[in-house]
Amino acid sequence: MLNTFIVGGGRAGLGLHWPVLRKLRALPDGSGPWSPDPPVVWDVQDIREQALTEGLVPADSLAHAAELADPATTVVHLCTPPADRFATLQQLADLGYTRIVVEKPMADDIAGLEAIDMLARVRGLRLRVVSPWLASSLTGELAELTRYGGLGELRSMSFTQFKPRWTRTLRSNNHTTAFDVELPHSLGVALRLAGDARITDAALTDMRIGDRVIPGMGGARLTLQHDNGATTEIASDLTSPIRERRVGLRFDTGHVVGHYPISDVDHHASLTVHDDAGGGAATPRILFDDALTSYIDHAYREYQAVDAGGSGRLGGAGASGDGAPGGVEDMDDYAIARRVVQLLQEARLLAAAKSAREDSPAPARPPLTGVSPALQGGADHEG
């Protein structure tokens, strides 16, 4: 049986992870891996009152948490900003915690990623990276369409991720660019469906509120060329007045349009398949899609299966696999998250270089030579 320790009491920790855990722990069948011991939470801020209200045991420090939640039988949910992630992981490893579910993105850059890789290997950490879209019912349906080829080969994908994010951007600098907010979800799905890829284009826009400008947080665009020949276009707008999480797949003989749930308020997705060979007939479907719940339940059950010496396959640099970027498998969230960090760093560099070129002044036009003074001065005659 596994207990829970949540590190970080913000939006991810108490707003997303804890409601899912509370729901799973309350299931009546009793078949889950959930310990009857009360979950523990710690944050750098004082959240004691909120924790007690939520039915959690507040810890005064990470060391205190290790006394309340035995590292040998506890899963840690690391829900702190990626900039502080390595140091926190190191402290957790020192305390004996090894089962750690990490919020996305796993790291800010490749240097941070490699440091976490090394720490996980040396200390035997069994890391998972939160990837609800990989556990999504809609993603599963798209994977089936891609795998069995009922519409032919996959040729292209497009993702639209629109939502207003004004308030959270103004309140927090946890994300440095719009690449880090929504794109880790869609980029992970693109890698799962079409395999590895390279960046061919990337761009960022600023968020503007009156006279205030938040660089790189207005929106992001990304173009990928997959090794199998397919292409992916991803567009995210964090200043949009509407919410939309749309995916489109184009095959040889048809296309598919899907919509992921736009928030944790409603857990339903839609999928419409257009079969050109069948006269373009559209088959709309509504799917129950509580992706984060599915993901966390799956992660705990795999931890339990591995603990029991069963056949559960657990990704991560500290697991039996090496977490290499090429290991882009269906639910190998660590390998996919690792590749996402690499590609997003490339995207930031490409977008920055593109912006620098656009902002640089045009080169001075050389003076005309070998022409008459009248032509050199332009149209100087009357008439």
Secondary structure, 3 states (H helix, E strand, C coil): CEEEEEECCCHHHHHHHHHHHHHHHCCCCCCCCECCCCCEEECCCCCHHHHHHCCCEECCCHHHHHHHCCHHHEEEEECCCHHHHHHHHHHHHHHCCCEEEECCCCCCCHHHHHHHHHHHHHHCCEEEECCHHHHCHHHHHHHHHHHHCCCCCEEEEEEEEEEECHHHHHHCCCCCCHHHCCHHHHHHHHHHHHCCEEEEEEEEEEEEECCEEEEEEEEEEEEEEECCCCEEEEEEECEEEEEEEEEEEEECCEEEEEECCCCCCCCEEEEEEEEHHHCCEEEEEEEECCHHHHHHHHHHHHHHHHHCCCCCCCCCCCCCCCCCCCCCCCCCHHHHHHHHHHHHHHHHHHHHHHHHHHHCCCCCCCCCCCCCHHHHCCCCCCC
